[in-house]
Amino acid sequence: MGRPRILITGATGFIARSLVPKLMEEAEVILLLLEEFGSGTPLPAPLDKLRPNLETVYADLRNYQLTARALRQARPDKVIHLAAVGVSDPFLNVNTALSHNVTGTLNLLRACFEADGMDVSQLVVARTPGERTAMNVYAASKAAAWSFCRMYARTAQWPIQGAMIFQAFGPHQPPHLLIPAALQAALAGEDFPMTTGEQEKDWIYIDDIVTGFQALLRAELLPGTTVELGTGRATRVADVVEELYGIVRHGGRPIIGAIPNRPGEAPRQIADAKQTAATINWRAGLSLSEALRKLVNSAT
């Protein structure tokens, strides 16, 4: 039997940029891209150097016909759905969130399991722990999309599984997000104005997210199953930024409470690591301190 064919949506995003190189070691990887990347536009690092060894198909997931055409061209055995809008802008326009995150997901589901000639054995949908409380537009749209996934998994037995990714960080993350912004300030020896940082989050490094996806792809799970990719330990946002400054030691400090807290955030999010270990035989390998040091080393 040949290597499996794995199609990835959201293929130029933070998670995909680390996931794709690892999956290429064991599978034929196909990227689903927007047409704008088909006219000589370079892919973000490190994907551009890998492009000669990658297959690409093109579609806007908001358009079912284009999505179904791309899936027929790709002929994937498995699909990883990472594409979403609002990860770094949770109070985005409602219509934008619905068209991308709900309609786009539904179009992908139908293209995988209803289109003629398709034989997808597993569709893994990236989820967010914010879905549990749905306190912002992004989380609410993701929760709605998963409701459809779970409905089809239960009623039609479509082989859909969820990967709920907790507080991810690592190289290639958008620079305006908390960890990369704090790291940039710390490396420059500058103060970092921030909120009170009282929220407790389960911080997981990108390398562990990658191995979590690999374990999920190997597992045989019932349709509709979700596994939680996190460490099972929660740490305050303020403590993480202070530890980051303590590792860098270039001067400056976090100015805690200098800016207002952002609405729409749960006070505590933590993965059920024991349940995930029992389900897919996987645990995160890096402690928060080890992960922060690895991130600093990659940036210096």
N, C-alpha and C positions, 0 to 999 in steps of 0.2 A: 504493500500500500504506500502511495506517495505521500509527500508532505501535505498537511492540511492547508487549505486556502482560507485566510482570515482577512476579512474586510474591516476597515476601521473608519468610522465617521469622526468628525472633529479631529482630523488627522494632523492638523498643524498646531494643535493646542498644547498646553503644558504637559498633560499626562502622556499624550501620544508621542511627544518628542523623546521621551525616555522609554516608553513601552515598545515602540516600533523596532528600534535596533535589537532589543532582546528577543522579540518574537521572530525576527528574521533568522535567528539561529536555528529555529525549529519548524518554521512554516513559511509558505509563500504569502507575503503580505501585500494587500491591495489597499491603496488609500482612496477614499471617496473625497474628492476635492470640489470646490467651487470652480466654475469655468475660468475665473480670473487667474488661477494658477496654471492654466494650460497654454498661455501665450508667452512663455519664456520667463514668467515671474519666478524668481527663485523661492524655494521652500525655506523655512527657517532652519537654523542649525539644530541638530546635526543631520536633518533629513535631506538637505540638498546634496550632500556628498553621497548619500545612499540612493539617490533617485535613480541612477542607472540600473539598480537591482530591485527596484520597486515597480509594481504595476500601479497604474492610476486610472480611475474612472471619474467622471464629472457629473455633478447634479447639484441642484438646490433642493434640499429635502422638503421644502414647502410645496414643491411641484411633484405630484405623484407620478406622472408619466415619465419625467426625467429620472426620478428615483428608481422606478421599475426598470427602465432601460439600463441604468448604470449597474443595477444588481444582476441583470441578465448578462451583461458584458463581463462582470467580475466572476460570476459563478462561484461564490464563496461557500465553503463548508460551514464556517462560523462567522459571526458578525459581532463586533464590539462597538456599541453606540456611545460615543463620548461627546458628540456634538450637542451644544446647548448655548443659549445666550443668557446673560445675567449673572454668571458666576461672580464677577467682580463688580456688578451693578445690579444689586438685588431688587431695587425699586424701579426697574426699567418700565417702559411703556407696556401696559397690559396686552394690547393687541400684538405687539412684537413678541412678547413672551409666549402667547398662545400660538401664534403662527409658527414659530421656530420649535418650541419645546413640546407642544401638544400635537399640532398638525404634522410637524416634521417627524415626530416619533411614530404617529399613526401611519403615515405614508411609508415609513421604513418597515413597520410590521407587515403591512399589506404586501409590500414588494417582496419581503422575505418568504411569506407563507401563503399568499394567494396568487401571485403571478405564475403564469405557466412556466414549467420547466425548472422551478426553483426547488432546491433540496437543502435548505439550511438546517443543520442539526442543533445549533445553539445560537441564541442571540443574548448577549450580555449587555444590559442597560446600566449605565452609570447613574447612581442615585446620590442624593445629598441628605444628611441627617436633618437638615432644615425642613424636610417634608413632614416630619412628625408633628411640628407645630404650625407650619405654613404661615409664618409671620411676615413674609414679604412676597412680592410678586413672583420672583424667581422660584422660591421654594414651593409656592402654591401651584405654579405651572408644572413643576417637576412632579409634584404629588398627583396632579391630574393626569399627567402622562403615564405615571406608574399604575394608576387605577385602571387605565385601559389595558396596559400590559398584563396586569394580574387577571383582569376579566378574560382576556383571550387565552391566557395560560390555563385558567380553570375551566372555561367552557369549551375551548377548541383544542386544548392540550398543546398549544404552540410552545416549543421549548425555549421559553424566555426566562432568564434569571436576572436578578439585580445585584449590582455591586455598590453598596452604600459606602462612599469614600468620606472619611472624616477629615480632619483639618490637614490637608496636604500641603507640603512645602518642599522646595528643592530647586536645583538649577532650572533655568528657562521659565520660571514663573513670571507673570507680568510684573513690571517694576513698581507699580503703584500699590500693590498689595502689601499687607503688613510686614511679613518677614523680609522680602527683598528691599522694601523701603527702609526698614530699621537697619538692615545689614549695610545698605549704602551709606546711611548716616553714621553708623558705627565705624565703618572703614575710613570715612572722611574725618573722624574725630569730632563730629558735630552732635549737638543735642537733638533729641527726637521727641517733639511734642506728640502726645498720644492721649487716648481716653483713659479712664480709670482702670481699664483692663481687668475688670473683675470676672469676666466670663471665663469659665473653665472649659477647655477644649481638649479633644483627643488628637494630639499632633502626630502625624505619620509622614515619614520621609518618602520621597518619590521612589527610591529603590525598593522599599518594602511594598509600595502600591503595585509596582511591576510584578514582583514575585507573587503577590496576592492574585493578580489577574491570571498569571500563569497557572497557579493552583486551581483557580476557578475553571479555567478552560479544560483542565484535566479531569475535573470531578464529574460524576454522574449525579445530577440533581433533579428533583421533581420540578416541573414547570411552575413558575411563580415564586420559587425560592429566592430569598435575598440573603447575601452574606455581607457582614459588616467589616470593612477594611479599616482597622484602627489598632491601637496598641492595648486598649483596655485601661489606659491610665489618663487622667485628666489633669491639666496644668493651667493655671491662670495665665491669661494673655500678658499681663504685666510681668509675671515671673519669667516668661519666655524671653521677652525683650531685654530684661535685666540680665539674664544669663547670656544672651547673645553679646551684649556689651562687655560682659565679664570675660568672654572668650577672646574678643577682638583686642581690647585694651589699647585703643588708639586715642582715648580721651572722649569727652562728651558723655552724655548720660540721657536716659529716657526721662522726659518731663511728664510724669504720670498725672493725668487729670487736666492736662492743658487744653484739650478739646472735648466737646460734648460726646457722650456715648452715642453710637449709632442705633437707631430704633430697629426693631425687627430681628433681634438676635436672642436666641435661647440662652439662659444663664449657664447651662451645663449640657455638654454633649459628650457622650462616651460610648465607645463601641463595646459590644458583647464579644470580647475576644475569645472567651471559652467556647461559646456557641460556634464561632467561626472555625476554631481549631477542630472541633468535633465534626463539623460539616465538610470542610475541604482540607483538613490536615495542614493548616497554615497558621503561623503566627508572625507578627512583625519581628524583625531581627535586631533593629537598632533602638537603643534608648533615646530619649529626647536629647540628652547631652551629647551622645555620640553623633546623632544626626546633625545637631547644630554645628559641631566641630567639623564634620564632613562638609557641610555647606560652606563654612568659612574657608576651609582649605580649597574648595573648588573655585572660590571667588578671589583668591590671593595668589 
